[in-house]
Amino acid sequence: GARAQLARAAQMPFIFKHVAAMPDVHIGIGATVGSVIPTKGAVIPAAVGVDIGCGMMAARTSLMASDLPDHLEGVRSAIE
């Protein structure tokens, strides 16, 4: 199942070159657990795997990288 899941992910049009699998890879819900999915022009928060329940999400903001401070602890604290 993990091999088929990785093959489907590798066919997505925004994948950058290839996907990779760690030695302990196994099928997951949405994303293969133990996979590395590099993208170009896309962010996939759920690629972490919804089965581990980490609470990842993406939100578009008006901020640019140059708007952010060198240390992001304050930003993270405000978001949390």
TACOR-V760203 format. One record per run of one state. SS is the DSSP state (helix for helix, strand for strand, loop for the rest). FROM is the first residue (numbers start at 1). LEN is the number of residues. If there is no record, write none. Layout:
BEGIN
ss->SS from->FROM len->LEN
ss->SS from->FROM len->LEN
END
This chain:
BEGIN
ss->loop from->1 len->1
ss->helix from->2 len->9
ss->loop from->11 len->4
ss->strand from->15 len->12
ss->loop from->27 len->6
ss->strand from->33 len->7
ss->loop from->40 len->5
ss->helix from->45 len->4
ss->loop from->49 len->1
ss->helix from->50 len->3
ss->loop from->53 len->12
ss->helix from->65 len->3
ss->loop from->68 len->5
ss->helix from->73 len->7
ss->loop from->80 len->1
END
